[in-house]
Amino acid sequence: MLTIRPGDFSDDRVVALLRHHFETNRAVTPEGSAHVLDLTAMQKPDIAFWTVWEGEELLGMGALRRLDAAAGEVKSMRTWDHAQRRGIAAFMLGHILETARTMGLRRLYLETGSFDYFRPARELYARHGFVECPPFGDYRPDPNSTFMRRDLP
């Protein structure tokens, strides 16, 4: 059974997944286009961070950054490679969407890569109602980025 827990930055397994996410994204994204957060940036007070577990096995993570009173940003969605295609990311995204609604947010944004490596992520977000949009917040137009938005009922 899958469960979601608050992200524990003192857990070596959580730190390892965060590092893997950061290093992989930096490795596959052209210089200047990677917007992935490192361990320190993930610990800011405007970010809620969760992990997905099956028993005591860490499978994935995700975060929600509050942008303002009405909007948030999906951040740092990642599933360990061995656990991909099992619905872990969809499970986490559902949690993020529900949390955003509970917080009273009216829309969510995200930034992901525009190239093939990130195609599964873009497809996941599209299946959950996200559509492409212009850059938001502090982001600038970048051919290596896809920006997406979902309005919340």
C-alpha positions as CSV (number, residue, x, y, z in Angstrom):
1,M,0.0,0.0,0.0
2,L,1.3,3.4,-0.9
3,T,1.5,6.2,1.7
4,I,2.6,9.8,1.6
5,R,4.7,11.2,4.4
6,P,6.1,14.7,5.0
7,G,9.6,14.8,3.5
8,D,12.3,14.1,6.1
9,F,15.5,15.9,5.2
10,S,17.3,14.0,8.0
11,D,16.5,10.6,6.3
12,D,19.5,9.5,4.1
13,R,17.1,7.8,1.7
14,V,15.2,11.0,1.1
15,V,18.5,13.0,0.7
16,A,19.7,10.4,-1.8
17,L,16.6,10.7,-3.9
18,L,16.8,14.5,-3.9
19,R,20.4,14.4,-4.9
20,H,19.7,11.9,-7.7
21,H,16.9,14.1,-9.0
22,F,19.1,17.2,-8.9
23,E,22.1,15.5,-10.5
24,T,20.1,13.8,-13.2
25,N,18.2,16.9,-14.2
26,R,21.5,19.0,-14.3
27,A,23.1,16.3,-16.4
28,V,20.4,16.1,-19.1
29,T,19.4,19.8,-19.2
30,P,21.5,22.4,-21.2
31,E,23.4,24.9,-19.1
32,G,21.2,27.7,-17.8
33,S,18.0,25.9,-18.4
34,A,17.8,23.6,-15.3
35,H,15.4,24.9,-12.7
36,V,15.7,21.9,-10.3
37,L,16.0,22.7,-6.6
38,D,18.9,21.4,-4.5
39,L,18.6,20.2,-1.0
40,T,18.9,23.6,0.6
41,A,16.4,25.3,-1.7
42,M,13.8,22.5,-1.0
43,Q,13.9,23.5,2.7
44,K,12.5,27.0,2.3
45,P,9.3,27.8,4.2
46,D,7.1,28.4,1.1
47,I,7.7,24.8,-0.1
48,A,5.7,21.8,1.2
49,F,7.6,18.5,0.5
50,W,6.3,14.9,0.6
51,T,7.6,11.5,-0.1
52,V,5.8,8.3,-1.3
53,W,6.5,5.0,0.5
54,E,5.5,1.4,0.1
55,G,6.2,0.1,3.6
56,E,9.7,1.3,4.4
57,E,10.7,1.6,0.8
58,L,11.0,5.2,-0.5
59,L,9.6,5.3,-4.1
60,G,9.2,9.0,-5.0
61,M,8.7,12.6,-3.9
62,G,7.0,15.8,-4.9
63,A,6.6,19.4,-3.6
64,L,4.3,22.3,-3.8
65,R,5.5,25.9,-3.7
66,R,3.1,28.7,-2.8
67,L,3.5,31.5,-5.3
68,D,0.8,33.8,-3.9
69,A,-2.6,33.6,-2.3
70,A,-4.2,32.0,-5.4
71,A,-1.4,30.1,-7.1
72,G,1.2,27.4,-6.5
73,E,3.9,25.6,-8.4
74,V,4.4,21.8,-8.6
75,K,8.1,21.2,-7.8
76,S,10.5,18.3,-7.7
77,M,8.3,15.4,-8.8
78,R,10.5,12.3,-9.0
79,T,10.2,8.6,-8.8
80,W,13.1,6.2,-8.4
81,D,13.9,4.6,-11.8
82,H,13.1,1.1,-10.6
83,A,9.6,2.3,-9.4
84,Q,8.6,4.1,-12.6
85,R,5.4,3.2,-14.5
86,R,3.7,2.0,-11.3
87,G,1.5,5.1,-10.7
88,I,3.7,6.6,-8.1
89,A,3.9,10.1,-9.7
90,A,0.2,10.1,-10.4
91,F,-0.4,9.2,-6.7
92,M,1.9,12.1,-5.6
93,L,0.3,14.5,-8.1
94,G,-3.1,13.7,-6.8
95,H,-1.9,14.5,-3.3
96,I,-0.4,17.8,-4.5
97,L,-3.7,18.7,-6.3
98,E,-5.8,18.0,-3.2
99,T,-3.5,19.9,-0.9
100,A,-3.6,22.9,-3.3
101,R,-7.4,22.8,-3.2
102,T,-7.3,22.6,0.6
103,M,-5.0,25.6,0.8
104,G,-7.5,27.5,-1.3
105,L,-5.3,27.8,-4.4
106,R,-7.2,28.4,-7.7
107,R,-4.4,27.4,-10.1
108,L,-1.2,25.4,-10.2
109,Y,1.8,25.9,-12.5
110,L,4.8,23.9,-13.3
111,E,8.0,24.0,-15.4
112,T,9.5,20.9,-17.0
113,G,11.8,20.1,-19.8
114,S,10.7,20.5,-23.4
115,F,12.8,17.6,-24.8
116,D,12.3,13.9,-25.0
117,Y,13.7,13.0,-21.6
118,F,10.8,14.9,-20.0
119,R,8.1,13.6,-22.4
120,P,6.7,11.1,-19.8
121,A,6.4,14.0,-17.3
122,R,4.6,16.3,-19.8
123,E,2.2,13.4,-20.6
124,L,1.5,12.8,-16.9
125,Y,0.7,16.4,-16.3
126,A,-1.5,16.6,-19.4
127,R,-3.5,13.5,-18.3
128,H,-4.2,15.4,-15.0
129,G,-5.5,18.5,-16.7
130,F,-2.4,20.7,-17.2
131,V,-2.1,22.6,-20.4
132,E,0.8,24.6,-21.8
133,C,1.0,28.2,-20.9
134,P,3.4,31.1,-21.1
135,P,6.2,31.4,-18.5
136,F,5.0,32.4,-15.0
137,G,6.6,33.9,-11.9
138,D,10.3,34.6,-12.4
139,Y,10.7,32.2,-15.4
140,R,11.7,33.5,-18.8
141,P,11.0,32.0,-22.2
142,D,13.4,29.1,-22.8
143,P,13.2,26.6,-25.7
144,N,14.3,23.9,-23.2
145,S,11.3,24.5,-20.9
146,T,7.6,23.7,-21.1
147,F,5.4,25.7,-18.8
148,M,2.0,24.3,-17.8
149,R,-1.0,25.4,-15.8
150,R,-4.1,23.8,-14.3
151,D,-7.1,25.7,-12.9
152,L,-8.5,24.2,-9.8
153,P,-12.3,24.1,-9.2
